[in-house]
Amino acid sequence: MTPKIENTIVKYLSNSASIDELNILSEWIENDSNKEIFKEFVYTHFAINYSLNDSETRLATYQLLPKISKEK
């Protein structure tokens, strides 16, 4: 994979890819081995975002529970 394609995938995942970049990425994904690489990037991106959001949820819950208890 070229650095340009890798950068385009990152832009795609962060919703900042241009139309031209999306077209290039779409053509690149037509190759089955490239499609698997793309799926791995998407899966990793999802897993990272999920874990970040999950820990934020736990932190918010931890901070809010004492406040809720005081209000009762």
Sequence and secondary structure as in RCSB ss.txt:
>XXXX:A:sequence
MTPKIENTIVKYLSNSASIDELNILSEWIENDSNKEIFKEFVYTHFAINYSLNDSETRLATYQLLPKISKEK
>XXXX:A:secstr
  HHHHHHHHHHHTT   HHHHHHHHHHHTSHHHHHHHHHHHHHHHHHHHHHHHHHHHHHHHHHHHHHHHH 
